[in-house]
Amino acid sequence: MNNPQAPDTAGTTTQAAGDGRSARWDAHRAARRLELIKLARHTIHRLGPGASMEEIAAQANTSKSVFYRYFGDKEGLRQALGQYVITNFRTEVISAALKSSGEGDALHAMVLAYLQMAATSPNIYFFVTASPATDVLTDPAGAGGQVRDGALNDFFEDLATMMRERMHAYMGVGPGEQASPALELWPRASIGMVRAAGELWLRAPEGPGRPGIEELARSLTLWLTHGVASQATLERP
């Protein structure tokens, strides 16, 4: 009688061991990459958005080549840090709007949350929002059709979508319909104004000429919803 041949499990075992080692290596690389992102964030927060790769590496107690290995170049590091920072930014700003019921209150909550997040670390804000190629507000697809700032563009796209929905509700525009062609530009144009005003405010020196964060958020909301004339009426003695 012939004995049944035992199955050959050597190949399967070797493959499983290789897959296990690969998974552990991938996990190690992901953890190290996140560690480097956090170290870079700490350094840029302290030294400013102009910190060099040499300075970032030195503060991380490693070599510049390690950062190049994980991120390619400083632009790659900027995008990786942007993905990490803007994800939190996006969550806070969108959540603030969702907690508000009225259109004006929601807009004010979004503007205030945006300013608060940016003010947490202006150096980090300016580093992750600096785009050397295109402005994702006016050219969402990026030069040549390539999105270079995915996280930032997604953030602005989410804001624009929410603001468009609120605008349509305020204007009585039905589902599937559009407001006037000019009004359809309002969401991204409004974000641009908030961003520009916020960045001017972040760069302004402390003093009587610098508005408080609540004053700026309230003013921006009024400008976006009623124009500067309404604020002039409210502030007129």
Phi, psi and omega per residue, in radians:
M1 nan 2.342 -3.142
N2 -1.471 2.327 3.069
N3 -1.335 2.428 3.091
P4 -1.104 2.462 -3.094
Q5 -1.306 2.293 3.136
A6 -1.180 2.423 -3.132
P7 -1.124 2.514 3.128
D8 -1.490 1.805 -3.097
T9 -1.770 0.031 -3.071
A10 -1.100 -0.752 -3.114
G11 -1.140 -0.721 3.141
T12 -1.125 -0.732 -3.133
T13 -1.107 -0.749 3.137
T14 -1.106 -0.725 -3.140
Q15 -1.131 -0.725 3.139
A16 -1.095 -0.727 3.122
A17 -1.114 -0.712 3.116
G18 -1.124 -0.718 3.113
D19 -1.107 -0.675 3.129
G20 -1.124 -0.761 3.117
R21 -1.126 -0.692 -3.139
S22 -1.123 -0.735 3.138
A23 -1.125 -0.720 3.127
R24 -1.147 -0.676 3.128
W25 -1.170 -0.719 3.099
D26 -1.087 -0.726 3.124
A27 -1.134 -0.687 3.120
H28 -1.122 -0.788 3.137
R29 -1.106 -0.713 3.130
A30 -1.119 -0.728 3.133
A31 -1.165 -0.734 3.123
R32 -1.146 -0.689 3.127
R33 -1.091 -0.782 3.114
L34 -1.111 -0.688 3.099
E35 -1.068 -0.747 3.125
L36 -1.157 -0.656 3.096
I37 -1.082 -0.775 -3.138
K38 -1.160 -0.677 3.104
L39 -1.149 -0.708 3.101
A40 -1.129 -0.701 3.117
R41 -1.052 -0.780 3.141
H42 -1.080 -0.755 -3.115
T43 -1.163 -0.791 -3.119
I44 -1.161 -0.627 3.073
H45 -1.035 -0.682 -3.107
R46 -1.415 -0.768 -2.987
L47 -1.688 -0.344 3.139
G48 1.875 2.895 -3.084
P49 -1.154 -0.257 3.128
G50 -1.561 0.136 3.137
A51 -0.988 2.356 -3.117
S52 -1.439 2.873 3.081
M53 -1.085 -0.609 3.099
E54 -1.091 -0.762 3.136
E55 -1.171 -0.721 3.138
I56 -1.107 -0.765 3.139
A57 -1.151 -0.712 -3.133
A58 -1.098 -0.749 3.131
Q59 -1.161 -0.453 3.121
A60 -1.543 0.034 -3.123
N61 0.988 0.747 3.078
T62 -2.521 -3.014 -3.106
S63 -1.756 2.766 3.101
K64 -1.065 -0.584 -3.113
S65 -1.094 -0.510 3.112
V66 -1.147 -0.753 3.111
F67 -1.152 -0.681 3.102
Y68 -1.119 -0.625 -3.130
R69 -1.123 -0.662 -3.080
Y70 -1.548 -0.496 -3.003
F71 -2.170 -0.131 3.109
G72 1.503 -1.032 3.130
D73 -2.787 -3.028 -3.104
K74 -1.147 -0.591 3.094
E75 -1.127 -0.673 3.082
G76 -1.125 -0.687 3.080
L77 -1.135 -0.732 3.137
R78 -1.046 -0.751 -3.127
Q79 -1.201 -0.667 3.121
A80 -1.157 -0.779 3.104
L81 -1.159 -0.650 3.093
G82 -1.067 -0.745 3.108
Q83 -1.029 -0.741 -3.108
Y84 -1.201 -0.812 -3.061
V85 -1.326 -0.788 -3.018
I86 -1.240 -0.435 3.045
T87 -1.048 -0.775 3.091
N88 -1.196 -0.718 3.113
F89 -0.975 -0.860 -3.092
R90 -1.073 -0.766 -3.127
T91 -1.061 -0.807 -3.097
E92 -1.140 -0.783 -3.073
V93 -1.215 -0.786 3.139
I94 -1.135 -0.722 3.133
S95 -1.077 -0.702 3.133
A96 -1.050 -0.723 -3.140
A97 -1.193 -0.697 -3.101
L98 -1.177 -0.407 -3.141
K99 -1.395 -0.164 -3.100
S100 -1.853 2.465 -3.064
S101 -1.596 -0.907 -3.098
G102 -1.289 2.703 -3.105
E103 -1.078 -0.784 -3.133
G104 -1.146 -0.730 3.129
D105 -1.136 -0.696 3.139
A106 -1.134 -0.732 3.135
L107 -1.127 -0.756 3.110
H108 -1.076 -0.739 3.138
A109 -1.098 -0.702 3.125
M110 -1.151 -0.787 -3.131
V111 -1.100 -0.795 -3.114
L112 -1.122 -0.757 3.130
A113 -1.115 -0.681 3.101
Y114 -1.049 -0.855 -3.120
L115 -1.133 -0.703 -3.141
Q116 -1.114 -0.756 3.139
M117 -1.138 -0.741 3.139
A118 -1.144 -0.670 -3.104
A119 -1.249 -0.317 3.110
T120 -1.013 -0.701 3.053
S121 -2.702 1.579 3.112
P122 -0.977 -0.617 -3.139
N123 -1.080 -0.765 3.098
I124 -1.166 -0.746 3.141
Y125 -0.994 -0.867 -3.095
F126 -1.190 -0.541 3.123
F127 -1.185 -0.836 -3.028
V128 -1.397 -0.320 -3.139
T129 -1.731 -0.013 3.124
A130 -1.376 1.982 3.131
S131 -1.931 1.999 -3.104
P132 -1.286 -0.249 -3.022
A133 -1.797 -0.992 -3.041
T134 -2.470 2.897 3.000
D135 -1.730 1.997 -3.034
V136 -1.215 -0.218 3.068
L137 -1.285 -0.762 -3.092
T138 -1.687 -0.236 3.116
D139 -2.440 1.234 -3.026
P140 -0.975 -0.564 -3.110
A141 -1.380 -0.242 -3.117
G142 1.446 2.805 3.132
A143 -1.071 2.301 3.118
G144 1.275 0.250 3.110
G145 1.414 0.167 -3.126
Q146 -1.914 2.178 3.112
V147 -1.426 2.021 -3.140
R148 -1.668 -0.355 -3.118
D149 -2.108 1.204 -3.073
G150 -0.991 -0.842 -3.085
A151 -1.126 -0.787 -3.130
L152 -1.157 -0.747 3.130
N153 -1.135 -0.726 3.107
D154 -1.076 -0.697 3.122
F155 -1.077 -0.868 3.139
F156 -1.152 -0.613 3.132
E157 -1.149 -0.718 3.085
D158 -1.084 -0.785 3.111
L159 -1.069 -0.817 -3.114
A160 -1.076 -0.721 3.124
T161 -1.090 -0.792 3.136
M162 -1.124 -0.741 3.139
M163 -1.168 -0.630 3.102
R164 -1.121 -0.736 3.121
E165 -1.107 -0.756 3.119
R166 -1.132 -0.705 3.134
M167 -1.110 -0.776 3.134
H168 -1.066 -0.707 3.124
A169 -1.117 -0.741 -3.122
Y170 -1.152 -0.669 -3.105
M171 -1.497 -0.092 -3.127
G172 1.305 0.462 3.119
V173 -1.404 2.224 -3.079
G174 -1.316 2.890 3.108
P175 -1.000 2.346 3.136
G176 1.413 -0.094 3.121
E177 -1.710 2.981 3.101
Q178 -2.213 2.665 2.995
A179 -1.332 -2.934 3.112
S180 -1.141 2.710 3.128
P181 -0.935 -0.650 3.131
A182 -1.183 -0.741 -3.132
L183 -1.143 -0.503 3.123
E184 -1.171 -0.292 3.056
L185 -1.467 -0.227 -3.026
W186 -1.031 -0.771 -3.071
P187 -1.011 -0.923 -3.118
R188 -1.240 -0.594 3.089
A189 -1.118 -0.665 3.132
S190 -1.154 -0.736 3.092
I191 -1.057 -0.691 3.115
G192 -1.064 -0.698 3.134
M193 -1.199 -0.736 3.112
V194 -1.076 -0.755 3.140
R195 -1.111 -0.802 -3.117
A196 -1.114 -0.804 3.138
A197 -1.130 -0.708 3.136
G198 -1.102 -0.698 -3.125
E199 -1.260 -0.622 3.023
L200 -1.085 -0.726 3.137
W201 -1.141 -0.747 3.133
L202 -1.087 -0.605 -3.101
R203 -1.471 -0.259 -3.082
A204 -1.244 2.407 3.112
P205 -1.202 2.640 3.080
E206 -1.066 2.458 3.135
G207 2.707 -3.119 -3.098
P208 -1.132 -0.367 3.136
G209 -1.441 -0.060 -3.121
R210 -1.839 2.054 -3.120
P211 -1.191 2.706 3.018
G212 -1.238 2.847 -3.047
I213 -1.141 -0.670 3.134
E214 -1.217 -0.685 3.100
E215 -1.083 -0.750 -3.141
L216 -1.156 -0.756 3.136
A217 -1.090 -0.732 3.131
R218 -1.144 -0.748 -3.137
S219 -1.130 -0.790 3.132
L220 -1.050 -0.718 3.124
T221 -1.095 -0.739 3.096
L222 -1.115 -0.751 -3.138
W223 -1.062 -0.714 -3.073
L224 -1.283 -0.547 -3.059
T225 -1.714 -0.572 -3.056
H226 -2.282 -0.097 -3.125
G227 1.477 3.011 -3.077
V228 -1.256 -0.386 -3.132
A229 -1.068 -0.663 -3.136
S230 -1.137 -0.680 3.130
Q231 -1.199 -0.643 3.108
A232 -1.092 -0.672 3.121
T233 -1.160 -0.738 -3.109
L234 -1.180 -0.623 -3.060
E235 -1.590 -0.136 -3.137
R236 -1.226 2.279 -3.136
P237 -1.113 nan nan
